[in-house]
């Protein structure tokens, strides 16, 4: 045990978590800008490209974490926690890219207020995930651990908000949308957006576990 304690622990994992979380938030904000400027085809393409660029950058960070795990003997937190956390974060960015591509491939011409609401909740969720992730490196400080848990609770509340918006959106869609093709398109977009907040909640649950184990 003494030998293990004397070995260096690679703190670069925390730097990589922060880098990935930043790309995730970049993707979320670019997606929201796409929604806000959806009527402008040129701006829509520009922000879609920004989402793609953020997703590719996040993938590179995920790959770097995997390489670092293979060559690091002593990690700052449990190896499985590192693996699960970076992959859960990557799922968020992948979903942001998926919903961006779906809106283009399905040729959705006009967005509903519910898409905008779910997009806004997704952005706030990603921002809270980024904040919680930024605190992991300092969990030995009691106040920091409490702040991380508070952010996780806020993410849980945002996920509940997204559920409520989703239920109302689906109800309205099936009551008012006569065009079956448009109904299917929007239903898919709603489901993808709601999944983003689900994945943010997954990250929050992982961070809560890390906080409690390192308290």
C-alpha positions in Angstrom: 0.0 0.0 0.0 2.8 2.4 0.8 4.3 1.8 -2.6 1.0 2.6 -4.3 0.6 5.8 -2.3 4.0 7.0 -3.3 3.2 6.7 -7.1 2.2 9.8 -9.0 -1.5 10.3 -9.8 -2.1 11.7 -13.2 -4.2 14.9 -12.7 -4.5 15.4 -16.5 -7.9 13.6 -16.3 -9.4 16.6 -14.6 -8.0 18.9 -17.4 -9.5 16.6 -20.0 -12.9 16.5 -18.2 -13.0 20.3 -18.3 -12.0 20.4 -21.9 -14.7 18.0 -22.9 -17.3 19.8 -20.8 -16.4 23.0 -22.6 -16.9 21.5 -26.0 -20.3 20.1 -24.8 -21.4 23.5 -23.8 -20.1 25.0 -27.1 -22.3 22.4 -28.9 -25.3 23.2 -26.8 -25.0 27.0 -27.3 -24.4 26.6 -31.0 -27.5 24.4 -31.3 -29.6 27.0 -29.4 -28.2 29.7 -31.8 -29.3 27.5 -34.7 -32.8 27.4 -33.2 -32.9 31.1 -32.6 -31.8 31.7 -36.3 -33.6 28.8 -37.9 -35.4 31.0 -40.5 -32.0 32.1 -41.9 -30.7 29.2 -43.9 -27.2 30.5 -44.0 -27.0 31.0 -40.3 -28.6 27.7 -39.7 -25.8 26.0 -41.7 -23.1 28.0 -39.8 -24.4 26.9 -36.4 -24.9 23.3 -37.5 -21.2 23.3 -38.6 -20.3 24.7 -35.1 -22.2 21.8 -33.5 -20.3 19.3 -35.7 -16.9 20.9 -34.9 -17.6 20.8 -31.1 -18.6 17.1 -31.4 -15.4 16.2 -33.3 -13.3 18.1 -30.7 -15.2 16.3 -27.9 -14.5 12.9 -29.5 -10.7 13.7 -29.6 -10.8 14.5 -25.8 -12.7 11.2 -25.2 -10.0 9.3 -27.2 -7.3 11.0 -25.2 -8.9 10.0 -21.9 -9.0 6.4 -23.1 -5.3 6.5 -24.1 -4.4 8.1 -20.7 -6.3 5.4 -18.8 -4.3 2.7 -20.6 -1.0 4.1 -19.6 -1.8 5.5 -16.1 -1.3 3.1 -13.1 -2.7 5.3 -10.3 -5.7 7.4 -11.3 -7.1 10.4 -9.2 -10.5 8.7 -9.0 -11.7 5.2 -9.7 -10.9 4.0 -13.3 -14.4 2.9 -14.0 -15.7 6.3 -12.8 -13.4 8.0 -15.3 -14.5 5.7 -18.1 -18.2 6.1 -17.3 -18.1 9.9 -16.8 -16.3 10.7 -20.1 -18.6 8.4 -22.1 -21.7 9.8 -20.5 -20.5 13.3 -21.3 -19.8 12.2 -24.9 -23.3 10.9 -25.2 -24.6 14.4 -24.6 -22.6 15.9 -27.4 -23.5 13.0 -29.7 -27.2 13.7 -29.1 -26.8 17.4 -29.8 -25.2 16.5 -33.1 -28.0 13.9 -33.7 -30.8 16.4 -33.2 -29.0 19.0 -35.4 -28.7 16.5 -38.2 -32.2 15.2 -37.8 -33.7 18.6 -38.2 -31.8 19.0 -41.5 -32.4 15.5 -42.8 -36.1 15.6 -42.0 -36.3 19.0 -43.7 -38.2 20.6 -40.8 -39.3 24.0 -42.1 -40.6 25.6 -39.0 -39.9 25.0 -35.3 -42.4 25.0 -32.5 -42.2 26.9 -29.2 -41.7 23.5 -27.5 -38.5 22.9 -29.5 -37.2 26.2 -28.3 -38.2 25.5 -24.7 -36.5 22.1 -24.7 -33.4 23.6 -26.4 -33.2 26.2 -23.6 -33.4 23.5 -20.9 -30.8 21.5 -22.7 -28.4 24.5 -22.7 -28.9 25.2 -19.0 -28.4 21.5 -18.2 -25.1 21.4 -20.1 -23.9 24.5 -18.4 -24.7 23.0 -15.0 -22.9 19.8 -16.0 -19.9 21.8 -17.0 -19.9 23.6 -13.6 -20.2 20.3 -11.7 -17.4 18.7 -13.7 -15.1 21.7 -13.0 -15.4 21.0 -9.3 -14.3 17.3 -9.4 -10.6 18.2 -9.1 -11.2 19.9 -5.7 -13.6 17.5 -4.0 -11.3 17.2 -1.0 -12.6 20.6 0.0 -15.9 20.2 1.8 -17.5 23.4 0.3 -16.6 22.3 -3.2 -18.3 18.9 -2.7 -21.5 20.6 -1.5 -21.4 22.9 -4.5 -21.1 19.9 -6.8 -24.0 18.2 -5.2 -26.1 21.4 -5.5 -25.3 21.5 -9.3 -26.3 17.9 -9.6 -29.6 18.7 -7.9 -30.2 21.5 -10.3 -29.6 19.2 -13.2 -32.2 16.8 -11.8 -34.7 19.6 -11.6 -34.0 20.6 -15.2 -34.6 17.1 -16.3 -38.0 17.1 -14.6 -38.7 20.4 -16.3 -37.9 18.8 -19.7 -40.2 15.9 -18.9 -43.1 18.3 -18.2 -42.4 20.2 -21.4 -42.1 17.0 -23.4 -45.5 15.6 -22.1 -47.2 18.9 -23.0 -45.6 19.0 -26.4 -46.6 15.5 -27.2 -50.2 16.1 -26.1 -50.4 19.2 -28.2 -48.7 17.6 -31.2 -51.2 14.6 -31.3 -54.2 16.9 -30.8 -53.3 19.6 -33.3 -51.0 18.3 -35.9 -53.0 16.9 -38.9 -50.0 16.2 -41.1 -48.7 12.8 -40.1 -45.3 13.4 -41.6 -44.8 16.6 -39.6 -46.0 14.8 -36.5 -43.4 12.1 -36.9 -40.7 14.6 -37.6 -41.4 16.8 -34.5 -42.0 13.8 -32.3 -38.5 12.6 -33.1 -37.0 16.0 -32.4 -38.8 16.3 -29.1 -37.6 12.8 -28.0 -34.0 13.6 -28.9 -34.0 16.9 -27.0 -35.6 15.3 -23.9 -32.9 12.6 -24.1 -30.2 15.3 -23.8 -31.5 16.2 -20.3 -31.7 12.5 -19.5 -28.0 12.1 -20.3 -27.2 15.2 -18.3 -28.9 13.6 -15.4 -26.8 10.4 -15.9 -23.7 12.6 -15.6 -25.1 14.2 -12.5 -25.7 10.8 -10.9 -22.1 9.8 -11.7 -20.7 13.0 -10.2 -22.9 12.5 -7.0 -21.3 9.1 -6.6 -17.8 10.5 -7.0 -18.5 13.2 -4.5 -19.9 10.8 -1.9 -17.1 8.3 -2.3 -14.5 11.0 -1.9 -16.2 12.9 0.9 
